[in-house]
């Protein structure tokens, strides 16, 4: 196996910005893809699950904690190496500009939470981020936050990305996942060195004004009637009943993800040993019981990447960073190289897949990530070229 479980990001060489953008060779059979919600009807069903009962499932979702804590004895030196020349894809809005280092830290709008139903049938969330793509519709996260490694089912149900989420609020709407892309070795072998995924999403959807049934327009009444009589599968609305009165909340299109919150660039085959920012929603306690993070707000950590291995979990080529992020909810956190605080953009160079207490003091001190190489770029490129469409 070539890659496995940890928490992390990557760093660039001194010549990162001058690195060639030539795409590395990519074997056609190294990219795996699977449909999440490939019809409007399926996507509407997903939206209904998260928005019904005043977004109760969003509010009650728990941080995903599957395979996030790596025992200290399973983290050691050694690690990744580049498979081709280093390369970068610029962030949205930075295509013709040069990255510079900033002393201030403004949190990126591109990072948010992905919500899904796990193998236990309950709502959960991880961290994810919007990335540059042809149609500004791609989200990057940990592979195990998309593919269900806890059961025999291939992917999670009802998968959505919500940038800027806070206590049931969806400021830019929710973005239903359409197609997920990962490396063949993760899809088939759950190879932790390839624990990353790139997901295309539909245009965002948000809730409009609540209307009583008696106040619907003729056009809205027709939509409801067509759906209820099975004339059409379209039902772009949330329905509920209160004290005997029917209420409807029609959905509105919020546009493309990247147009609303931007999208980070991508860097691959970069040398280790430079500083990166990690942005995520850590939650849960340290081993000593200290509950350091609530998971409610976006947090950041900063440090220098280093090579790591975790042979016991089939991970020989990882990268690590010193970080106090706890494991629950942190999976999928964005590792950003050359992050420019003023514009809130950088280069995605890793995603958190695990954490560890490496010195045995019962406090999490390390996060790890797969090393992004030319094959990672190939998986990203497969997702980045596809348009998803609209739901509403």
C-alpha positions, 0 to 999 in steps of 0.5 A, a space after each residue: 500500500 502506498 498511503 494512509 491515515 493521519 492529519 496534515 498538510 504540505 509545504 512548497 519548495 522555495 521555487 513554488 510559484 515558479 514551478 512548472 504547471 505541466 500535468 504529471 502522467 496519470 494512469 486512467 485506472 488510478 482514479 475512482 469515481 462514484 455518484 452521490 446524488 446524480 439526479 435533481 430528484 435525488 438532490 432534492 431529497 438530500 436538501 429536504 433531509 437537512 432543511 426539514 424541521 427547521 434544519 434539525 439534522 444540521 443542528 444535531 449532527 455530531 462530529 465524525 470520529 472514525 479512525 481519527 486518533 493514531 497511537 503514538 507508536 504508529 507515528 514515526 519518521 520517514 515518509 513521502 517523496 515526489 513522483 514528478 515535478 512540483 506544480 501548482 493550480 492557483 486559487 480563484 482570484 489569484 490566477 495571475 498574481 504572486 503569492 506573498 506571506 502575511 503576518 495576519 490571519 484572516 479565516 478563509 471563507 472557502 472552508 466549511 463543514 460537510 454533513 452526511 449520514 454515517 453507517 450508523 444512520 445518524 447525521 455527522 460532519 467533517 471539515 472541507 474546503 472549496 478549491 479551484 476548478 473549471 466550473 467553480 464547483 469542487 470540494 476537497 476533504 478526507 476520503 473517509 468523510 465521503 467513502 464509508 470505511 466503517 461499513 460495506 457501503 461505498 459512500 455516505 448518504 445525504 452528502 452536502 457541503 455548507 461553507 460558513 455554517 453556524 448553528 443551523 445557519 447556511 449563509 451561502 446555502 448548502 451544496 449537494 454532492 453529485 460525484 466523488 473522486 478519489 484514488 483507486 487505492 483508497 476506494 478499493 483498499 482503503 489505503 490511508 496514503 490516499 485518504 483524500 477526495 474531491 467532490 463536485 457539487 451542484 449550485 447552492 440551495 437555500 430556503 426562501 420565505 415561509 408561505 401558507 398553502 393559501 398564499 402560494 402563487 399559481 405557479 407554486 401551486 402547480 409545482 406542488 400539485 404536479 409532485 403530489 400527483 406524480 406528474 413530476 418528480 420535481 419538489 423544490 420546497 420544504 413542507 410542514 404542518 403546524 396547528 392544522 395549517 400547511 406551510 411551504 418554503 420554496 428553495 432558491 438557487 444561490 449560484 456556484 460555490 466558487 463564485 460565492 466563497 472562492 476556492 483555494 489553489 492546489 499544490 503537489 509534489 512540494 518539498 517538506 519543511 516549510 510552514 503551512 496553515 491548517 484550517 478546520 473545525 476540531 471538536 472533542 477532548 484530549 486524552 486527558 479529558 480536556 475539552 479544548 474545542 467545541 467544533 462550532 467555529 473555524 480554528 487554525 494552527 500553523 507549523 512546519 511540515 515533516 515526513 511521517 509514517 504509520 505502518 500499522 495503518 498501512 501509511 508509509 508516505 504521510 506528512 505531519 505537523 505539530 498541532 493541538 487540533 483534536 480528532 473529532 470533526 478535524 478530518 478534512 481540515 485544509 492544509 494551505 501553503 503560502 496562505 495570503 491572509 489579505 485575500 484568504 487564499 493559498 494552495 491546498 497541499 493536504 487534508 487532515 486524516 488523523 491526530 496523535 499524542 506523540 510524546 505520551 502526555 495525554 495531549 494531542 500534539 500532531 496532525 497528519 495528512 496524505 502527501 499530495 503528489 502527481 497522482 493526487 493532482 490526477 484525481 483532482 483534475 478528473 473532478 475539476 473538469 466536470 460541471 454539476 448543474 443546478 437543482 433549482 
